[in-house]
Amino acid sequence: MMDLVADPGTDLFAPIPHGQGQTILRETLLVADHNAYHLGQFVTVRRLLGAWDGES
């Protein structure tokens, strides 16, 4: 995904040929949002297990 976005030849606003109107930009933001959600889950689990107090 990072290579696709970093490629100067990639039109972030063009519809994906095999999609239903989605763009590379939309899908990139969706991936970033999804990853941020799971990172938050990891933080929550570590706090619940007492493996990290969030203070550094």
mmCIF file as Biopython writes it, N, C-alpha, C and O atoms, coordinates in Angstrom:
data_model
#
loop_
_atom_site.group_PDB
_atom_site.id
_atom_site.type_symbol
_atom_site.label_atom_id
_atom_site.label_alt_id
_atom_site.label_comp_id
_atom_site.label_asym_id
_atom_site.label_entity_id
_atom_site.label_seq_id
_atom_site.pdbx_PDB_ins_code
_atom_site.Cartn_x
_atom_site.Cartn_y
_atom_site.Cartn_z
_atom_site.occupancy
_atom_site.B_iso_or_equiv
_atom_site.auth_seq_id
_atom_site.auth_asym_id
_atom_site.pdbx_PDB_model_num
ATOM 1   N N  . MET A ? 1  ? 0.833   -1.179 0.000   1.0 0.0 1  A 1 
ATOM 2   C CA . MET A ? 1  ? 0.000   0.000  0.000   1.0 0.0 1  A 1 
ATOM 3   C C  . MET A ? 1  ? 0.882   1.249  0.000   1.0 0.0 1  A 1 
ATOM 4   O O  . MET A ? 1  ? 0.614   2.213  -0.716  1.0 0.0 1  A 1 
ATOM 5   N N  . MET A ? 2  ? 1.947   1.213  0.821   1.0 0.0 2  A 1 
ATOM 6   C CA . MET A ? 2  ? 2.827   2.380  0.886   1.0 0.0 2  A 1 
ATOM 7   C C  . MET A ? 2  ? 3.501   2.631  -0.466  1.0 0.0 2  A 1 
ATOM 8   O O  . MET A ? 2  ? 3.626   3.780  -0.890  1.0 0.0 2  A 1 
ATOM 9   N N  . ASP A ? 3  ? 3.930   1.574  -1.135  1.0 0.0 3  A 1 
ATOM 10  C CA . ASP A ? 3  ? 4.553   1.722  -2.449  1.0 0.0 3  A 1 
ATOM 11  C C  . ASP A ? 3  ? 3.560   2.293  -3.464  1.0 0.0 3  A 1 
ATOM 12  O O  . ASP A ? 3  ? 3.919   3.139  -4.283  1.0 0.0 3  A 1 
ATOM 13  N N  . LEU A ? 4  ? 2.330   1.831  -3.407  1.0 0.0 4  A 1 
ATOM 14  C CA . LEU A ? 4  ? 1.299   2.310  -4.322  1.0 0.0 4  A 1 
ATOM 15  C C  . LEU A ? 4  ? 1.050   3.805  -4.133  1.0 0.0 4  A 1 
ATOM 16  O O  . LEU A ? 4  ? 0.953   4.549  -5.109  1.0 0.0 4  A 1 
ATOM 17  N N  . VAL A ? 5  ? 0.948   4.240  -2.893  1.0 0.0 5  A 1 
ATOM 18  C CA . VAL A ? 5  ? 0.687   5.654  -2.599  1.0 0.0 5  A 1 
ATOM 19  C C  . VAL A ? 5  ? 1.908   6.516  -2.928  1.0 0.0 5  A 1 
ATOM 20  O O  . VAL A ? 5  ? 1.762   7.647  -3.391  1.0 0.0 5  A 1 
ATOM 21  N N  . ALA A ? 6  ? 3.107   5.985  -2.691  1.0 0.0 6  A 1 
ATOM 22  C CA . ALA A ? 6  ? 4.334   6.751  -2.937  1.0 0.0 6  A 1 
ATOM 23  C C  . ALA A ? 6  ? 4.672   6.867  -4.422  1.0 0.0 6  A 1 
ATOM 24  O O  . ALA A ? 6  ? 5.448   7.741  -4.807  1.0 0.0 6  A 1 
ATOM 25  N N  . ASP A ? 7  ? 4.112   6.014  -5.250  1.0 0.0 7  A 1 
ATOM 26  C CA . ASP A ? 7  ? 4.391   6.031  -6.685  1.0 0.0 7  A 1 
ATOM 27  C C  . ASP A ? 7  ? 3.819   7.302  -7.316  1.0 0.0 7  A 1 
ATOM 28  O O  . ASP A ? 7  ? 2.611   7.528  -7.253  1.0 0.0 7  A 1 
ATOM 29  N N  . PRO A ? 8  ? 4.674   8.138  -7.926  1.0 0.0 8  A 1 
ATOM 30  C CA . PRO A ? 8  ? 4.185   9.376  -8.539  1.0 0.0 8  A 1 
ATOM 31  C C  . PRO A ? 8  ? 3.180   9.127  -9.669  1.0 0.0 8  A 1 
ATOM 32  O O  . PRO A ? 8  ? 2.416   10.027 -10.019 1.0 0.0 8  A 1 
ATOM 33  N N  . GLY A ? 9  ? 3.170   7.935  -10.235 1.0 0.0 9  A 1 
ATOM 34  C CA . GLY A ? 9  ? 2.238   7.616  -11.313 1.0 0.0 9  A 1 
ATOM 35  C C  . GLY A ? 9  ? 0.855   7.219  -10.833 1.0 0.0 9  A 1 
ATOM 36  O O  . GLY A ? 9  ? -0.051  7.028  -11.644 1.0 0.0 9  A 1 
ATOM 37  N N  . THR A ? 10 ? 0.685   7.093  -9.546  1.0 0.0 10 A 1 
ATOM 38  C CA . THR A ? 10 ? -0.607  6.691  -8.992  1.0 0.0 10 A 1 
ATOM 39  C C  . THR A ? 10 ? -1.513  7.901  -8.846  1.0 0.0 10 A 1 
ATOM 40  O O  . THR A ? 10 ? -1.166  8.871  -8.173  1.0 0.0 10 A 1 
ATOM 41  N N  . ASP A ? 11 ? -2.676  7.837  -9.479  1.0 0.0 11 A 1 
ATOM 42  C CA . ASP A ? 11 ? -3.678  8.893  -9.328  1.0 0.0 11 A 1 
ATOM 43  C C  . ASP A ? 11 ? -4.553  8.512  -8.137  1.0 0.0 11 A 1 
ATOM 44  O O  . ASP A ? 11 ? -5.386  7.610  -8.231  1.0 0.0 11 A 1 
ATOM 45  N N  . LEU A ? 12 ? -4.358  9.202  -7.027  1.0 0.0 12 A 1 
ATOM 46  C CA . LEU A ? 12 ? -5.074  8.867  -5.795  1.0 0.0 12 A 1 
ATOM 47  C C  . LEU A ? 12 ? -6.580  9.095  -5.894  1.0 0.0 12 A 1 
ATOM 48  O O  . LEU A ? 12 ? -7.350  8.538  -5.112  1.0 0.0 12 A 1 
ATOM 49  N N  . PHE A ? 13 ? -6.994  9.911  -6.850  1.0 0.0 13 A 1 
ATOM 50  C CA . PHE A ? 13 ? -8.404  10.271 -6.958  1.0 0.0 13 A 1 
ATOM 51  C C  . PHE A ? 13 ? -9.153  9.514  -8.055  1.0 0.0 13 A 1 
ATOM 52  O O  . PHE A ? 13 ? -10.370 9.651  -8.182  1.0 0.0 13 A 1 
ATOM 53  N N  . ALA A ? 14 ? -8.436  8.723  -8.842  1.0 0.0 14 A 1 
ATOM 54  C CA . ALA A ? 14 ? -9.076  7.947  -9.910  1.0 0.0 14 A 1 
ATOM 55  C C  . ALA A ? 14 ? -9.778  6.732  -9.309  1.0 0.0 14 A 1 
ATOM 56  O O  . ALA A ? 14 ? -9.263  6.111  -8.379  1.0 0.0 14 A 1 
ATOM 57  N N  . PRO A ? 15 ? -10.940 6.398  -9.835  1.0 0.0 15 A 1 
ATOM 58  C CA . PRO A ? 15 ? -11.625 5.189  -9.356  1.0 0.0 15 A 1 
ATOM 59  C C  . PRO A ? 15 ? -10.790 3.940  -9.631  1.0 0.0 15 A 1 
ATOM 60  O O  . PRO A ? 15 ? -10.126 3.838  -10.663 1.0 0.0 15 A 1 
ATOM 61  N N  . ILE A ? 16 ? -10.831 3.001  -8.701  1.0 0.0 16 A 1 
ATOM 62  C CA . ILE A ? 16 ? -10.129 1.723  -8.877  1.0 0.0 16 A 1 
ATOM 63  C C  . ILE A ? 16 ? -10.871 0.938  -9.958  1.0 0.0 16 A 1 
ATOM 64  O O  . ILE A ? 16 ? -12.089 0.778  -9.876  1.0 0.0 16 A 1 
ATOM 65  N N  . PRO A ? 17 ? -10.148 0.445  -10.974 1.0 0.0 17 A 1 
ATOM 66  C CA . PRO A ? 17 ? -10.811 -0.214 -12.112 1.0 0.0 17 A 1 
ATOM 67  C C  . PRO A ? 17 ? -11.746 -1.361 -11.724 1.0 0.0 17 A 1 
ATOM 68  O O  . PRO A ? 17 ? -12.819 -1.495 -12.312 1.0 0.0 17 A 1 
ATOM 69  N N  . HIS A ? 18 ? -11.370 -2.176 -10.764 1.0 0.0 18 A 1 
ATOM 70  C CA . HIS A ? 18 ? -12.188 -3.331 -10.392 1.0 0.0 18 A 1 
ATOM 71  C C  . HIS A ? 18 ? -13.128 -3.018 -9.225  1.0 0.0 18 A 1 
ATOM 72  O O  . HIS A ? 18 ? -13.816 -3.915 -8.737  1.0 0.0 18 A 1 
ATOM 73  N N  . GLY A ? 19 ? -13.168 -1.776 -8.775  1.0 0.0 19 A 1 
ATOM 74  C CA . GLY A ? 19 ? -14.010 -1.396 -7.644  1.0 0.0 19 A 1 
ATOM 75  C C  . GLY A ? 19 ? -15.376 -0.899 -8.068  1.0 0.0 19 A 1 
ATOM 76  O O  . GLY A ? 19 ? -15.783 -1.036 -9.222  1.0 0.0 19 A 1 
ATOM 77  N N  . GLN A ? 20 ? -16.065 -0.325 -7.118  1.0 0.0 20 A 1 
ATOM 78  C CA . GLN A ? 20 ? -17.391 0.229  -7.372  1.0 0.0 20 A 1 
ATOM 79  C C  . GLN A ? 20 ? -17.394 1.714  -7.029  1.0 0.0 20 A 1 
ATOM 80  O O  . GLN A ? 20 ? -18.282 2.206  -6.334  1.0 0.0 20 A 1 
ATOM 81  N N  . GLY A ? 21 ? -16.374 2.420  -7.536  1.0 0.0 21 A 1 
ATOM 82  C CA . GLY A ? 21 ? -16.280 3.852  -7.298  1.0 0.0 21 A 1 
ATOM 83  C C  . GLY A ? 21 ? -15.252 4.235  -6.246  1.0 0.0 21 A 1 
ATOM 84  O O  . GLY A ? 21 ? -15.016 5.423  -6.023  1.0 0.0 21 A 1 
ATOM 85  N N  . GLN A ? 22 ? -14.635 3.253  -5.593  1.0 0.0 22 A 1 
ATOM 86  C CA . GLN A ? 22 ? -13.622 3.552  -4.591  1.0 0.0 22 A 1 
ATOM 87  C C  . GLN A ? 22 ? -12.376 4.114  -5.273  1.0 0.0 22 A 1 
ATOM 88  O O  . GLN A ? 22 ? -12.103 3.823  -6.438  1.0 0.0 22 A 1 
ATOM 89  N N  . THR A ? 23 ? -11.625 4.926  -4.522  1.0 0.0 23 A 1 
ATOM 90  C CA . THR A ? 23 ? -10.363 5.461  -5.018  1.0 0.0 23 A 1 
ATOM 91  C C  . THR A ? 23 ? -9.225  4.937  -4.153  1.0 0.0 23 A 1 
ATOM 92  O O  . THR A ? 23 ? -9.448  4.421  -3.058  1.0 0.0 23 A 1 
ATOM 93  N N  . ILE A ? 24 ? -7.996  5.076  -4.659  1.0 0.0 24 A 1 
ATOM 94  C CA . ILE A ? 24 ? -6.821  4.673  -3.879  1.0 0.0 24 A 1 
ATOM 95  C C  . ILE A ? 24 ? -6.773  5.484  -2.587  1.0 0.0 24 A 1 
ATOM 96  O O  . ILE A ? 24 ? -6.457  4.942  -1.528  1.0 0.0 24 A 1 
ATOM 97  N N  . LEU A ? 25 ? -7.083  6.773  -2.666  1.0 0.0 25 A 1 
ATOM 98  C CA . LEU A ? 25 ? -7.064  7.616  -1.465  1.0 0.0 25 A 1 
ATOM 99  C C  . LEU A ? 25 ? -8.059  7.107  -0.423  1.0 0.0 25 A 1 
ATOM 100 O O  . LEU A ? 25 ? -7.723  7.023  0.758   1.0 0.0 25 A 1 
ATOM 101 N N  . ARG A ? 26 ? -9.256  6.772  -0.837  1.0 0.0 26 A 1 
ATOM 102 C CA . ARG A ? 26 ? -10.272 6.271  0.108   1.0 0.0 26 A 1 
ATOM 103 C C  . ARG A ? 26 ? -9.799  4.988  0.766   1.0 0.0 26 A 1 
ATOM 104 O O  . ARG A ? 26 ? -9.925  4.824  1.979   1.0 0.0 26 A 1 
ATOM 105 N N  . GLU A ? 27 ? -9.255  4.082  -0.031  1.0 0.0 27 A 1 
ATOM 106 C CA . GLU A ? 27 ? -8.804  2.806  0.512   1.0 0.0 27 A 1 
ATOM 107 C C  . GLU A ? 27 ? -7.603  2.997  1.436   1.0 0.0 27 A 1 
ATOM 108 O O  . GLU A ? 27 ? -7.481  2.291  2.438   1.0 0.0 27 A 1 
ATOM 109 N N  . THR A ? 28 ? -6.718  3.938  1.116   1.0 0.0 28 A 1 
ATOM 110 C CA . THR A ? 28 ? -5.570  4.228  1.975   1.0 0.0 28 A 1 
ATOM 111 C C  . THR A ? 28 ? -6.032  4.763  3.322   1.0 0.0 28 A 1 
ATOM 112 O O  . THR A ? 28 ? -5.519  4.349  4.362   1.0 0.0 28 A 1 
ATOM 113 N N  . LEU A ? 29 ? -6.988  5.670  3.314   1.0 0.0 29 A 1 
ATOM 114 C CA . LEU A ? 29 ? -7.518  6.208  4.570   1.0 0.0 29 A 1 
ATOM 115 C C  . LEU A ? 29 ? -8.233  5.118  5.364   1.0 0.0 29 A 1 
ATOM 116 O O  . LEU A ? 29 ? -8.181  5.108  6.594   1.0 0.0 29 A 1 
ATOM 117 N N  . LEU A ? 30 ? -8.892  4.211  4.671   1.0 0.0 30 A 1 
ATOM 118 C CA . LEU A ? 30 ? -9.570  3.099  5.335   1.0 0.0 30 A 1 
ATOM 119 C C  . LEU A ? 30 ? -8.559  2.185  6.024   1.0 0.0 30 A 1 
ATOM 120 O O  . LEU A ? 30 ? -8.785  1.752  7.154   1.0 0.0 30 A 1 
ATOM 121 N N  . VAL A ? 31 ? -7.447  1.889  5.349   1.0 0.0 31 A 1 
ATOM 122 C CA . VAL A ? 31 ? -6.394  1.058  5.941   1.0 0.0 31 A 1 
ATOM 123 C C  . VAL A ? 31 ? -5.793  1.748  7.163   1.0 0.0 31 A 1 
ATOM 124 O O  . VAL A ? 31 ? -5.588  1.110  8.195   1.0 0.0 31 A 1 
ATOM 125 N N  . ALA A ? 32 ? -5.508  3.049  7.056   1.0 0.0 32 A 1 
ATOM 126 C CA . ALA A ? 32 ? -4.933  3.791  8.180   1.0 0.0 32 A 1 
ATOM 127 C C  . ALA A ? 32 ? -5.890  3.795  9.372   1.0 0.0 32 A 1 
ATOM 128 O O  . ALA A ? 32 ? -5.461  3.606  10.510  1.0 0.0 32 A 1 
ATOM 129 N N  . ASP A ? 33 ? -7.164  4.007  9.122   1.0 0.0 33 A 1 
ATOM 130 C CA . ASP A ? 33 ? -8.158  4.009  10.187  1.0 0.0 33 A 1 
ATOM 131 C C  . ASP A ? 33 ? -8.260  2.632  10.837  1.0 0.0 33 A 1 
ATOM 132 O O  . ASP A ? 33 ? -8.335  2.523  12.061  1.0 0.0 33 A 1 
ATOM 133 N N  . HIS A ? 34 ? -8.261  1.600  10.031  1.0 0.0 34 A 1 
ATOM 134 C CA . HIS A ? 34 ? -8.356  0.226  10.525  1.0 0.0 34 A 1 
ATOM 135 C C  . HIS A ? 34 ? -7.149  -0.111 11.407  1.0 0.0 34 A 1 
ATOM 136 O O  . HIS A ? 34 ? -7.298  -0.702 12.476  1.0 0.0 34 A 1 
ATOM 137 N N  . ASN A ? 35 ? -5.956  0.271  10.945  1.0 0.0 35 A 1 
ATOM 138 C CA . ASN A ? 35 ? -4.752  -0.004 11.724  1.0 0.0 35 A 1 
ATOM 139 C C  . ASN A ? 35 ? -4.743  0.770  13.032  1.0 0.0 35 A 1 
ATOM 140 O O  . ASN A ? 35 ? -4.319  0.236  14.057  1.0 0.0 35 A 1 
ATOM 141 N N  . ALA A ? 36 ? -5.198  2.008  13.020  1.0 0.0 36 A 1 
ATOM 142 C CA . ALA A ? 36 ? -5.258  2.802  14.250  1.0 0.0 36 A 1 
ATOM 143 C C  . ALA A ? 36 ? -6.225  2.163  15.255  1.0 0.0 36 A 1 
ATOM 144 O O  . ALA A ? 36 ? -5.956  2.151  16.457  1.0 0.0 36 A 1 
ATOM 145 N N  . TYR A ? 37 ? -7.335  1.640  14.767  1.0 0.0 37 A 1 
ATOM 146 C CA . TYR A ? 37 ? -8.304  0.971  15.642  1.0 0.0 37 A 1 
ATOM 147 C C  . TYR A ? 37 ? -7.646  -0.212 16.351  1.0 0.0 37 A 1 
ATOM 148 O O  . TYR A ? 37 ? -7.783  -0.370 17.564  1.0 0.0 37 A 1 
ATOM 149 N N  . HIS A ? 38 ? -6.931  -1.042 15.589  1.0 0.0 38 A 1 
ATOM 150 C CA . HIS A ? 38 ? -6.299  -2.216 16.196  1.0 0.0 38 A 1 
ATOM 151 C C  . HIS A ? 38 ? -5.147  -1.836 17.116  1.0 0.0 38 A 1 
ATOM 152 O O  . HIS A ? 38 ? -4.918  -2.522 18.113  1.0 0.0 38 A 1 
ATOM 153 N N  . LEU A ? 39 ? -4.430  -0.790 16.822  1.0 0.0 39 A 1 
ATOM 154 C CA . LEU A ? 39 ? -3.389  -0.316 17.730  1.0 0.0 39 A 1 
ATOM 155 C C  . LEU A ? 39 ? -4.021  0.073  19.069  1.0 0.0 39 A 1 
ATOM 156 O O  . LEU A ? 39 ? -3.471  -0.239 20.125  1.0 0.0 39 A 1 
ATOM 157 N N  . GLY A ? 40 ? -5.152  0.739  19.032  1.0 0.0 40 A 1 
ATOM 158 C CA . GLY A ? 40 ? -5.872  1.074  20.265  1.0 0.0 40 A 1 
ATOM 159 C C  . GLY A ? 40 ? -6.293  -0.163 21.031  1.0 0.0 40 A 1 
ATOM 160 O O  . GLY A ? 40 ? -6.283  -0.165 22.262  1.0 0.0 40 A 1 
ATOM 161 N N  . GLN A ? 41 ? -6.665  -1.219 20.318  1.0 0.0 41 A 1 
ATOM 162 C CA . GLN A ? 41 ? -7.020  -2.470 20.983  1.0 0.0 41 A 1 
ATOM 163 C C  . GLN A ? 41 ? -5.817  -3.073 21.708  1.0 0.0 41 A 1 
ATOM 164 O O  . GLN A ? 41 ? -5.948  -3.576 22.824  1.0 0.0 41 A 1 
ATOM 165 N N  . PHE A ? 42 ? -4.656  -3.020 21.075  1.0 0.0 42 A 1 
ATOM 166 C CA . PHE A ? 42 ? -3.446  -3.524 21.728  1.0 0.0 42 A 1 
ATOM 167 C C  . PHE A ? 42 ? -3.151  -2.752 23.010  1.0 0.0 42 A 1 
ATOM 168 O O  . PHE A ? 42 ? -2.796  -3.352 24.024  1.0 0.0 42 A 1 
ATOM 169 N N  . VAL A ? 43 ? -3.292  -1.454 22.974  1.0 0.0 43 A 1 
ATOM 170 C CA . VAL A ? 43 ? -3.054  -0.632 24.164  1.0 0.0 43 A 1 
ATOM 171 C C  . VAL A ? 43 ? -4.022  -1.017 25.271  1.0 0.0 43 A 1 
ATOM 172 O O  . VAL A ? 43 ? -3.622  -1.159 26.426  1.0 0.0 43 A 1 
ATOM 173 N N  . THR A ? 44 ? -5.284  -1.187 24.929  1.0 0.0 44 A 1 
ATOM 174 C CA . THR A ? 44 ? -6.288  -1.570 25.917  1.0 0.0 44 A 1 
ATOM 175 C C  . THR A ? 44 ? -5.978  -2.925 26.546  1.0 0.0 44 A 1 
ATOM 176 O O  . THR A ? 44 ? -6.060  -3.080 27.765  1.0 0.0 44 A 1 
ATOM 177 N N  . VAL A ? 45 ? -5.623  -3.900 25.722  1.0 0.0 45 A 1 
ATOM 178 C CA . VAL A ? 45 ? -5.313  -5.237 26.235  1.0 0.0 45 A 1 
ATOM 179 C C  . VAL A ? 45 ? -4.099  -5.193 27.154  1.0 0.0 45 A 1 
ATOM 180 O O  . VAL A ? 45 ? -4.101  -5.815 28.216  1.0 0.0 45 A 1 
ATOM 181 N N  . ARG A ? 46 ? -3.064  -4.463 26.751  1.0 0.0 46 A 1 
ATOM 182 C CA . ARG A ? 46 ? -1.864  -4.371 27.604  1.0 0.0 46 A 1 
ATOM 183 C C  . ARG A ? 46 ? -2.188  -3.711 28.936  1.0 0.0 46 A 1 
ATOM 184 O O  . ARG A ? 46 ? -1.683  -4.137 29.975  1.0 0.0 46 A 1 
ATOM 185 N N  . ARG A ? 47 ? -3.008  -2.699 28.921  1.0 0.0 47 A 1 
ATOM 186 C CA . ARG A ? 47 ? -3.397  -2.049 30.185  1.0 0.0 47 A 1 
ATOM 187 C C  . ARG A ? 47 ? -4.208  -3.002 31.053  1.0 0.0 47 A 1 
ATOM 188 O O  . ARG A ? 47 ? -3.989  -3.071 32.262  1.0 0.0 47 A 1 
ATOM 189 N N  . LEU A ? 48 ? -5.139  -3.736 30.453  1.0 0.0 48 A 1 
ATOM 190 C CA . LEU A ? 48 ? -5.951  -4.682 31.219  1.0 0.0 48 A 1 
ATOM 191 C C  . LEU A ? 48 ? -5.098  -5.802 31.823  1.0 0.0 48 A 1 
ATOM 192 O O  . LEU A ? 48 ? -5.397  -6.296 32.909  1.0 0.0 48 A 1 
ATOM 193 N N  . LEU A ? 49 ? -4.054  -6.192 31.127  1.0 0.0 49 A 1 
ATOM 194 C CA . LEU A ? 49 ? -3.167  -7.239 31.628  1.0 0.0 49 A 1 
ATOM 195 C C  . LEU A ? 49 ? -2.125  -6.704 32.606  1.0 0.0 49 A 1 
ATOM 196 O O  . LEU A ? 49 ? -1.382  -7.472 33.217  1.0 0.0 49 A 1 
ATOM 197 N N  . GLY A ? 50 ? -2.077  -5.380 32.749  1.0 0.0 50 A 1 
ATOM 198 C CA . GLY A ? 50 ? -1.086  -4.778 33.628  1.0 0.0 50 A 1 
ATOM 199 C C  . GLY A ? 50 ? 0.303   -4.818 33.044  1.0 0.0 50 A 1 
ATOM 200 O O  . GLY A ? 50 ? 1.288   -4.650 33.763  1.0 0.0 50 A 1 
ATOM 201 N N  . ALA A ? 51 ? 0.394   -5.043 31.734  1.0 0.0 51 A 1 
ATOM 202 C CA . ALA A ? 51 ? 1.688   -5.145 31.076  1.0 0.0 51 A 1 
ATOM 203 C C  . ALA A ? 51 ? 2.229   -3.783 30.667  1.0 0.0 51 A 1 
ATOM 204 O O  . ALA A ? 51 ? 3.358   -3.667 30.190  1.0 0.0 51 A 1 
ATOM 205 N N  . TRP A ? 52 ? 1.414   -2.758 30.860  1.0 0.0 52 A 1 
ATOM 206 C CA . TRP A ? 52 ? 1.848   -1.417 30.489  1.0 0.0 52 A 1 
ATOM 207 C C  . TRP A ? 52 ? 0.916   -0.433 31.184  1.0 0.0 52 A 1 
ATOM 208 O O  . TRP A ? 52 ? -0.304  -0.575 31.100  1.0 0.0 52 A 1 
ATOM 209 N N  . ASP A ? 53 ? 1.461   0.540  31.855  1.0 0.0 53 A 1 
ATOM 210 C CA . ASP A ? 53 ? 0.616   1.475  32.571  1.0 0.0 53 A 1 
ATOM 211 C C  . ASP A ? 53 ? 0.355   2.754  31.770  1.0 0.0 53 A 1 
ATOM 212 O O  . ASP A ? 53 ? -0.383  3.628  32.224  1.0 0.0 53 A 1 
ATOM 213 N N  . GLY A ? 54 ? 0.953   2.866  30.591  1.0 0.0 54 A 1 
ATOM 214 C CA . GLY A ? 54 ? 0.735   4.040  29.760  1.0 0.0 54 A 1 
ATOM 215 C C  . GLY A ? 54 ? 1.547   5.241  30.177  1.0 0.0 54 A 1 
ATOM 216 O O  . GLY A ? 54 ? 1.478   6.288  29.533  1.0 0.0 54 A 1 
ATOM 217 N N  . GLU A ? 55 ? 2.316   5.112  31.242  1.0 0.0 55 A 1 
ATOM 218 C CA . GLU A ? 55 ? 3.166   6.212  31.723  1.0 0.0 55 A 1 
ATOM 219 C C  . GLU A ? 55 ? 4.599   5.955  31.292  1.0 0.0 55 A 1 
ATOM 220 O O  . GLU A ? 55 ? 5.157   4.891  31.562  1.0 0.0 55 A 1 
ATOM 221 N N  . SER A ? 56 ? 5.184   6.920  30.632  1.0 0.0 56 A 1 
ATOM 222 C CA . SER A ? 56 ? 6.585   6.767  30.225  1.0 0.0 56 A 1 
ATOM 223 C C  . SER A ? 56 ? 7.310   8.069  30.376  1.0 0.0 56 A 1 
ATOM 224 O O  . SER A ? 56 ? 8.503   8.150  30.085  1.0 0.0 56 A 1 
#
